[in-house]
């Protein structure tokens, strides 16, 4: 396993994007310019993926951005090269995925993507995330809930200890607002998501 670092030598990157003139800033560089370009910055993109108008009514008090809906699709207007341009949330997320792809391609010659998303996401949010991977022209093999991703990693590194008998492991994510549980069954032949809440 190889850990890819971003331009700030960090293992994690912000899901932020902003524009200054014709310059596009992504990730940490966008987060660093957020205060200077407050009205032209989109942050917390993962909170906006597949968002519905009803969900936006709850989220808009926390997020300062010009989001509106066209035919049920969230659209954000940003200034690019002195004119207003509309971007879908999926297109903005695709820009960030493309940057991650280029960062990885510097040290690796292949790029296969597996994305962990929050367990509570519904089908429309997963579809919007999948659309962003298509726009970014990435080879997305799997979208999986984050606890399931932890479970896969757990099973991968214990493969030699597994037998034909299925045994269950409960994975618990104690978050700031919610506790999430995933019950995963492991054997040397199969891994099954038994239940999640």
PAZAPA-4460 file (N, C-alpha, C; in steps of 0.05 Angstrom, whole numbers, plus 32768, in hexadecimal, padded with zeros to 4 digits):
% residues 197
    n_x    n_y    n_z   ca_x   ca_y   ca_z    c_x    c_y    c_z   seq   type   mol
   8011   7FE9   8000   8000   8000   8000   8012   8019   8000     1      X     A
   800B   802C   7FEF   801A   8044   7FEE   8007   805C   7FF4     2      X     A
   8010   806E   8005   8000   8085   800C   800A   809C   7FFB     3      X     A
   7FF7   80A9   7FED   7FFE   80BF   7FDB   7FF9   80D9   7FEB     4      X     A
   800D   80EA   7FEB   800B   8104   7FF9   8003   811A   7FE5     5      X     A
   7FF5   812E   7FEE   7FED   8144   7FDC   8004   8158   7FDB     6      X     A
   7FFF   816F   7FCE   8014   8183   7FCB   801D   8190   7FE5     7      X     A
   800D   818D   7FFA   8014   8197   8015   8021   8181   8026     8      X     A
   8027   816A   8019   8033   8153   8027   8020   8149   803D     9      X     A
   8007   8149   8038   7FF3   8140   804B   7FE5   8128   803F    10      X     A
   7FDA   8116   8050   7FCC   80FE   8047   7FAF   8104   8040    11      X     A
   7FA5   811A   8049   7F89   8121   8043   7F87   813C   8035    12      X     A
   7F73   813F   8024   7F6F   8158   8016   7F53   8162   801B    13      X     A
   7F50   817C   801B   7F35   8188   801E   7F26   8185   8004    14      X     A
   7F0C   8181   8006   7EFA   8180   7FEF   7EF0   819C   7FE9    15      X     A
   7F03   81AE   7FE2   7EFD   81CA   7FDD   7F07   81D2   7FC1    16      X     A
   7EF9   81E6   7FB6   7F01   81F0   7F9C   7EFA   820D   7F9B    17      X     A
   7F0C   821D   7F8F   7F05   8239   7F8A   7F14   8243   7F71    18      X     A
   7F0A   825A   7F67   7F15   8266   7F4E   7F1E   8282   7F54    19      X     A
   7F35   828A   7F49   7F3F   82A5   7F4B   7F48   82AD   7F2F    20      X     A
   7F38   82BD   7F21   7F3E   82C3   7F05   7F3B   82AA   7EF5    21      X     A
   7F50   82A2   7EE7   7F4F   828A   7ED7   7F5D   8273   7EE6    22      X     A
   7F65   8277   7EFF   7F73   8263   7F0F   7F5F   8253   7F1F    23      X     A
   7F62   8238   7F1D   7F51   8226   7F2D   7F61   821A   7F43    24      X     A
   7F57   821C   7F5C   7F65   8211   7F73   7F55   81FA   7F7E    25      X     A
   7F62   81E4   7F84   7F55   81CC   7F8D   7F62   81C2   7FA7    26      X     A
   7F52   81B5   7FB8   7F5D   81A9   7FD0   7F68   81BD   7FE4    27      X     A
   7F80   81B7   7FEE   7F8C   81C8   8003   7F92   81E4   7FF9    28      X     A
   7F9A   81E8   7FE0   7F9F   8203   7FD6   7F85   8213   7FD6    29      X     A
   7F6E   8206   7FD0   7F55   8214   7FD1   7F4D   821B   7FEE    30      X     A
   7F52   8209   8000   7F4C   820E   801C   7F5D   8225   8027    31      X     A
   7F76   8227   801E   7F87   823D   8027   7F7E   8258   801D    32      X     A
   7F70   8259   8006   7F66   8272   7FFA   7F49   8277   8001    33      X     A
   7F3D   8266   8011   7F21   8268   8017   7F18   8283   8022    34      X     A
   7F27   828F   8034   7F1F   82A8   8040   7F21   82BF   802C    35      X     A
   7F35   82BE   801A   7F38   82D3   8006   7F22   82D1   7FF0    36      X     A
   7F1A   82B8   7FEA   7F07   82B3   7FD4   7EED   82A7   7FDF    37      X     A
   7EE3   82B2   7FF5   7ECD   82A6   8003   7EB4   82A2   7FF1    38      X     A
   7EAE   82B6   7FE1   7E96   82B4   7FD0   7E9A   82A3   7FB7    39      X     A
   7EB3   829B   7FB2   7EB9   828B   7F9A   7EC6   8270   7FA2    40      X     A
   7EBF   8266   7FBA   7ECA   824D   7FC4   7EB3   823A   7FCA    41      X     A
   7EB7   8221   7FC2   7EA4   820C   7FCA   7EB4   81F8   7FDB    42      X     A
   7EAA   81F3   7FF3   7EB7   81E0   8005   7EA3   81CB   800E    43      X     A
   7EAC   81B7   801B   7E9B   81A1   8024   7E8A   8196   800D    44      X     A
   7E97   8190   7FF7   7E89   8186   7FE0   7E7B   816C   7FE5    45      X     A
   7E86   815B   7FF7   7E79   8141   7FFC   7E5E   8145   800A    46      X     A
   7E5A   815C   8017   7E40   8161   8023   7E2B   8169   800E    47      X     A
   7E35   8172   7FF6   7E23   817B   7FE1   7E1D   8166   7FCC    48      X     A
   7E2C   8150   7FCC   7E28   813C   7FB7   7E0C   8130   7FB9    49      X     A
   7DFD   8132   7FA4   7DE2   8126   7FA3   7DCE   8134   7FB6    50      X     A
   7DD3   814C   7FBF   7DC2   8159   7FD2   7DA7   8161   7FC5    51      X     A
   7D92   815F   7FD4   7D77   8166   7FCA   7D70   8182   7FD5    52      X     A
   7D5C   818F   7FC9   7D54   81A9   7FD3   7D4C   81A9   7FF0    53      X     A
   7D3F   8194   7FFA   7D38   8192   8016   7D51   8190   8028    54      X     A
   7D65   8180   801F   7D7E   817E   802E   7D8D   8199   802E    55      X     A
   7D8C   81A7   8017   7D9A   81C1   8015   7D8E   81D5   8029    56      X     A
   7D74   81D4   802D   7D68   81E6   8040   7D74   81E3   805C    57      X     A
   7D7C   81CB   8063   7D88   81C6   807D   7DA6   81CD   807D    58      X     A
   7DB4   81C8   8066   7DD0   81CD   8064   7DD9   81E9   805F    59      X     A
   7DC7   81F9   8053   7DD0   8214   804A   7DD8   8227   8060    60      X     A
   7DCE   8222   8078   7DD6   8233   808E   7DF3   822E   8097    61      X     A
   7DFE   8217   808F   7E1A   8211   8096   7E2D   8216   807F    62      X     A
   7E23   8217   8067   7E34   821A   8050   7E2E   8234   8041    63      X     A
   7E42   8245   803D   7E3F   825F   802F   7E46   825C   8012    64      X     A
   7E32   8256   8001   7E38   8253   7FE5   7E1E   8257   7FD5    65      X     A
   7E21   8261   7FBC   7E0A   8267   7FAB   7E00   824D   7F9D    66      X     A
   7DF3   823C   7FAB   7DE9   8223   7FA0   7DCB   8226   7F99    67      X     A
   7DC4   821C   7F82   7DA8   821C   7F7A   7DA3   8202   7F6B    68      X     A
   7D8A   81FC   7F65   7D83   81E3   7F57   7D77   81E8   7F3C    69      X     A
   7D81   81DA   7F28   7D75   81DB   7F0D   7D6D   81BE   7F06    70      X     A
   7D53   81BA   7F03   7D48   819F   7EFE   7D51   818B   7F13    71      X     A
   7D52   8194   7F2C   7D59   8182   7F42   7D77   817D   7F46    72      X     A
   7D88   8189   7F35   7DA5   8186   7F36   7DB1   819E   7F43    73      X     A
   7DC2   819A   7F58   7DCE   81B1   7F65   7DE3   81BE   7F53    74      X     A
   7DE1   81D9   7F51   7DF3   81E8   7F40   7DFE   81FF   7F50    75      X     A
   7E18   8204   7F4E   7E26   821A   7F5C   7E31   822D   7F47    76      X     A
   7E2C   8247   7F4B   7E37   825C   7F39   7E50   8268   7F45    77      X     A
   7E66   8267   7F36   7E7F   8272   7F3F   7E8A   8285   7F29    78      X     A
   7E9B   8298   7F31   7EA7   82AA   7F1E   7EC1   829E   7F14    79      X     A
   7EC2   829B   7EF9   7ED9   8290   7EEC   7EE1   82A2   7ED5    80      X     A
   7EF9   82AD   7ED5   7F02   82C0   7EC1   7EEF   82D7   7EBD    81      X     A
   7EE7   82E3   7ED3   7ED5   82FB   7ED4   7EB9   82F7   7EC9    82      X     A
   7EB1   82DE   7EC7   7E95   82D9   7EC0   7E8A   82C2   7ED2    83      X     A
   7E70   82C3   7ED5   7E62   82AF   7EE5   7E5F   8295   7ED6    84      X     A
   7E67   827E   7EE2   7E63   8264   7ED5   7E55   8251   7EE9    85      X     A
   7E44   8240   7EDE   7E35   822D   7EEE   7E44   8212   7EEE    86      X     A
   7E47   8206   7F05   7E53   81EC   7F08   7E40   81DA   7F18    87      X     A
   7E3D   81C1   7F0F   7E2F   81AE   7F20   7E42   81A5   7F36    88      X     A
   7E37   819B   7F4C   7E47   8191   7F62   7E58   8179   7F58    89      X     A
   7E4C   8169   7F46   7E5A   8152   7F3B   7E73   815B   7F2B    90      X     A
   7E70   8171   7F1B   7E86   817B   7F0B   7E9D   8185   7F1D    91      X     A
   7E95   8193   7F33   7EA9   819D   7F45   7EB8   8186   7F53    92      X     A
   7EA9   8172   7F5B   7EB5   815B   7F68   7EC7   814C   7F54    93      X     A
   7EBF   814B   7F3B   7ED0   813F   7F26   7EEA   814D   7F23    94      X     A
   7EEA   8168   7F26   7F03   8177   7F25   7F16   816E   7F3B    95      X     A
   7F0B   816A   7F52   7F1C   8161   7F69   7F26   8145   7F64    96      X     A
   7F14   8133   7F5B   7F1D   8118   7F55   7F33   8117   7F3F    97      X     A
   7F30   8128   7F2C   7F45   812A   7F17   7F60   8132   7F22    98      X     A
   7F5F   8145   7F36   7F78   814D   7F43   7F84   8136   7F53    99      X     A
   7F73   8127   7F61   7F7D   8110   7F70   7F89   80FC   7F5D   100      X     A
   7F7C   80F8   7F46   7F86   80E5   7F32   7FA2   80EE   7F28   101      X     A
   7FA5   8108   7F22   7FBF   8111   7F18   7FD4   810F   7F2E   102      X     A
   7FCD   8114   7F48   7FE0   8111   7F5E   7FE9   80F4   7F60   103      X     A
   7FD7   80E1   7F5C   7FDE   80C5   7F5E   7FEF   80BC   7F46   104      X     A
   7FE9   80C6   7F2F   7FF7   80BD   7F17   8014   80C6   7F16   105      X     A
   801B   80D9   7F27   8037   80E2   7F29   8048   80CB   7F34   106      X     A
   803E   80BC   7F47   804E   80A6   7F53   8045   808A   7F4B   107      X     A
   802F   8087   7F3D   8025   806D   7F35   801D   806E   7F17   108      X     A
   801E   8057   7F0A   8017   8058   7EEE   7FFB   804F   7EE8   109      X     A
   7FED   8045   7EFC   7FD0   803E   7EF9   7FC0   804C   7F0F   110      X     A
   7FA7   804E   7F09   7F95   805C   7F1C   7F7A   804E   7F1C   111      X     A
   7F74   8040   7F31   7F59   8034   7F36   7F4E   8041   7F4F   112      X     A
   7F36   8049   7F4E   7F2A   8059   7F64   7F15   8049   7F73   113      X     A
   7F16   8049   7F8D   7F01   803F   7F9F   7EFB   8056   7FB2   114      X     A
   7EE2   805D   7FB4   7EDB   8074   7FC4   7EC9   806B   7FDC   115      X     A
   7ED1   8074   7FF3   7EC1   806F   800B   7EAF   8088   8010   116      X     A
   7E95   8083   8013   7E83   8099   8018   7E75   8094   8033   117      X     A
   7E68   80A8   803E   7E59   80A4   8057   7E44   808F   8055   118      X     A
   7E40   8080   806A   7E2D   806A   806B   7E11   8073   8066   119      X     A
   7E0A   808B   806F   7DEF   8095   806D   7DE7   809F   8052   120      X     A
   7DF9   809F   803E   7DF2   80A9   8024   7DDD   8099   8017   121      X     A
   7DCB   80A6   8008   7DB6   8097   7FFA   7DBF   8092   7FDD   122      X     A
   7DAE   8085   7FCD   7DB5   807D   7FB2   7DBB   8095   7FA0   123      X     A
   7DAC   80AB   7FA3   7DB1   80C3   7F92   7DCD   80CF   7F97   124      X     A
   7DD6   80CE   7FB0   7DF0   80D8   7FB6   7E06   80C6   7FAB   125      X     A
   7E02   80AC   7FAD   7E16   8099   7FA1   7E17   809C   7F83   126      X     A
   7E00   80A0   7F76   7DFF   80A4   7F59   7E0D   80BE   7F51   127      X     A
   7E09   80D4   7F61   7E17   80ED   7F5B   7E35   80EA   7F5E   128      X     A
   7E3E   80DB   7F72   7E5B   80D6   7F75   7E66   80C5   7F5E   129      X     A
   7E57   80B1   7F56   7E5F   80A1   7F3F   7E61   80B2   7F25   130      X     A
   7E4D   80C4   7F22   7E4E   80D6   7F0B   7E67   80E8   7F0B   131      X     A
   7E6F   80F1   7F22   7E87   8101   7F25   7EA0   80F1   7F1C   132      X     A
   7EA1   80D8   7F23   7EB8   80C7   7F1B   7EB8   80C3   7EFD   133      X     A
   7EA1   80C2   7EF0   7E9F   80BF   7ED3   7EA9   80D9   7EC6   134      X     A
   7EA0   80F0   7ED0   7EA8   8109   7EC5   7EC7   810C   7EC7   135      X     A
   7ED2   8103   7EDE   7EEF   8105   7EE3   7EFF   80F0   7ED3   136      X     A
   7EF1   80DE   7EC5   7EFD   80C9   7EB5   7F10   80B8   7EC6   137      X     A
   7F06   80B0   7EDD   7F15   809E   7EEF   7F09   8081   7EEC   138      X     A
   7F19   806E   7EF3   7F11   8052   7EF3   7F07   804C   7F0F   139      X     A
   7EEE   8052   7F15   7EE2   804E   7F2F   7ED8   8031   7F32   140      X     A
   7EE5   8021   7F42   7EDD   8005   7F45   7EC8   8002   7F5A   141      X     A
   7EC7   8012   7F6E   7EB5   800D   7F84   7EAE   8027   7F93   142      X     A
   7E95   802A   7F99   7E8B   803E   7FAD   7E82   802E   7FC5   143      X     A
   7E8D   8034   7FDC   7E86   8024   7FF3   7E83   8036   800C   144      X     A
   7E70   802F   801E   7E6E   803E   8036   7E88   803D   8046   145      X     A
   7E8E   8053   8054   7EA9   8055   8061   7EAE   803E   8075   146      X     A
   7E9A   8036   8084   7E9E   8020   8096   7EA4   8005   8088   147      X     A
   7E97   8002   8070   7E9D   7FEA   8061   7EBA   7FEB   8056   148      X     A
   7EC3   8003   804F   7EDF   8005   8047   7EF2   7FFE   805D   149      X     A
   7EEC   8006   8075   7EFC   7FFE   808C   7EFC   7FDF   8090   150      X     A
   7EE4   7FD4   808C   7EE1   7FB7   808E   7EF1   7FA8   8079   151      X     A
   7EF1   7FB2   8060   7F01   7FA5   804B   7F1E   7FA6   8052   152      X     A
   7F27   7FBD   805C   7F43   7FBF   8064   7F49   7FAC   807B   153      X     A
   7F37   7FA9   808E   7F3B   7F96   80A4   7F3E   7F7A   8099   154      X     A
   7F2C   7F71   8087   7F2D   7F57   807C   7F45   7F52   806B   155      X     A
   7F4E   7F66   805C   7F64   7F64   804A   7F7E   7F5D   8059   156      X     A
   7F82   7F6A   8070   7F9B   7F65   807F   7F99   7F4E   8092   157      X     A
   7F82   7F41   8094   7F7F   7F29   80A4   7F78   7F10   8094   158      X     A
   7F7D   7F12   807A   7F75   7EFD   8068   7F82   7EE2   8070   159      X     A
   7F9A   7EE2   8079   7FA8   7EC9   8080   7F9B   7EBC   8099   160      X     A
   7F8E   7ECC   80AA   7F82   7EC2   80C2   7F65   7EB8   80BE   161      X     A
   7F59   7EBD   80A7   7F3D   7EB6   80A2   7F3B   7E99   809B   162      X     A
   7F25   7E8C   80A4   7F1F   7E71   809D   7F05   7E70   808D   163      X     A
   7EFB   7E58   8087   7EE2   7E55   8078   7ECA   7E5D   8088   164      X     A
   7ECD   7E5C   80A3   7EB7   7E64   80B5   7EB4   7E82   80B5   165      X     A
   7E9B   7E8B   80AF   7E96   7EA8   80AF   7E95   7EB2   80CC   166      X     A
   7EA3   7EC8   80D1   7EA0   7ED5   80EB   7E9A   7EF2   80E7   167      X     A
   7E8A   7EFD   80F9   7E80   7F19   80F6   7E90   7F2C   8107   168      X     A
   7E95   7F44   80FC   7EA3   7F59   810A   7E91   7F72   8108   169      X     A
   7E8D   7F7F   811F   7E7D   7F97   8120   7E8F   7FAF   811F   170      X     A
   7E8C   7FC1   810B   7E9B   7FD9   8108   7E8A   7FF0   8111   171      X     A
   7E95   8001   8123   7E86   8017   812F   7E94   8031   8128   172      X     A
   7E84   8044   811D   7E8E   805F   8117   7E7F   8072   812A   173      X     A
   7E8D   807D   813D   7E81   8090   8150   7E87   80AB   8146   174      X     A
   7E74   80B8   8138   7E77   80D2   812D   7E6E   80E8   813F   175      X     A
   7E70   8101   8136   7E69   8118   8146   7E4A   8119   814B   176      X     A
   7E3B   8110   8137   7E1E   8112   813A   7E0F   80F7   8139   177      X     A
   7E1E   80E2   8132   7E10   80C8   812E   7E24   80B1   8131   178      X     A
   7E1B   809B   813C   7E2B   8083   813E   7E21   806F   8129   179      X     A
   7E33   8065   8119   7E2C   8053   8103   7E39   8037   8107   180      X     A
   7E2A   8022   8102   7E33   8007   8106   7E32   7FF8   80EC   181      X     A
   7E46   7FE7   80E6   7E46   7FD5   80D0   7E4F   7FB9   80DA   182      X     A
   7E3F   7FA5   80D3   7E45   7F8A   80DB   7E4E   7F7B   80C1   183      X     A
   7E67   7F73   80C1   7E74   7F67   80AA   7E7C   7F4A   80B0   184      X     A
   7E75   7F38   809E   7E7D   7F1C   80A1   7E96   7F16   8090   185      X     A
   7EA9   7F08   809C   7EC3   7F01   808F   7EC7   7EE3   808E   186      X     A
   7ED1   7ED9   8078   7EDC   7EBE   8075   7EF2   7EC0   8061   187      X     A
   7F00   7EA9   805C   7F16   7EAB   8049   7F0B   7EAA   802C   188      X     A
   7EF1   7EA6   8029   7EE5   7EA5   800E   7ED3   7EBD   8008   189      X     A
   7ECA   7ECB   801D   7EB5   7EDF   8018   7EB6   7EF4   802E   190      X     A
   7EAD   7F0C   8027   7EA8   7F22   8039   7E8C   7F2C   8034   191      X     A
   7E7B   7F2E   8048   7E60   7F36   8045   7E58   7F4C   8058   192      X     A
   7E4A   7F60   804E   7E3F   7F74   8060   7E25   7F69   806A   193      X     A
   7E24   7F62   8084   7E0D   7F55   8090   7DF7   7F69   8096   194      X     A
   7DFF   7F81   80A1   7DEB   7F95   80A9   7DFA   7FAF   80AF   195      X     A
   7DEC   7FC5   80AC   7DF7   7FDE   80B4   7DE1   7FF1   80BE   196      X     A
   7DE8   8003   80CF   7DD5   8016   80DA   7DE2   8031   80DC   197      X     A
***
